[in-house]
């Protein structure tokens, strides 16, 4: 079964006019040229973001976005 990457899911959450944390995360991740775009694994994504994503105000935003991603992928 095909499962899209977290990045691909995150890009569906972009909204340049929104103040929502996840929309802001998505907007910023779009410009992160080293973001692991094919990754699906929580641990690998989390480690990358902790070390490289100064634009992510809080890891809880990633946790929330990843939870939404998992729910969408479970269908």
N, C-alpha and C positions, 0 to 999 in steps of 0.2 A: 504494500500500500504506500502510495506517495505521501510524503509529509513535507510541507514547505518549510523553509528555514525560518528561524525566529526573525531574522532581519526582514525577510520578505513580508511576514505578517506585520512586523512593526511599521513598515512603510504604509500599510493601509490605515494607520492611526495618525498620519500626519495631518496637521491643520495649522497653517501659519498664523491664523487669526485667533487661535485658541490659547487660553492660559492654562489649560489642563496639563498636568504633569506628564502624562503619557504622550500627549500630542507634542509637547516641547521636547521630550526625550526622542521621539521619532524624527522631529524636524532637525535636531542636532545630529542624530546618528546618520542621517542622510549625507551629511557633510564630512563624516568620519571615514576617511579613505582606507583606514586599516581595520575597520570593523569586520569581524569574522562573519561574512555574509552568508556562508553556507552552513553555519553551525546551528545545531538544534539542542545541544547538551547544556543544561543549566549551569553545571560547574565550570565548564570552559568559558561560557559567556560571562558568568559572574566574575571569574578571575580576570578576564580581559577588561571588563568595565571598571573593576576596582583599581586596576593599574593604569588604565589609559583614558578613561572617560571623565575628564575634568568637567565636562558639560552636564554630567548627570548629578543633579543636586542631592539625590538620596538613592541608595540601593533599594529602598522599599518601593520606589517607582519601577525599577526593573522587576522586582519580585511580583508586583501587581500586573505588569505587562506580560510577564512570563506565564503567570496563572491564566490570564485571558487567552494567551496563545495555546496553552495546553488544553483548555476547555474547547477552543475552536478546533483543534486537531483531533479531539477525541470522537468527533462525529464520523 
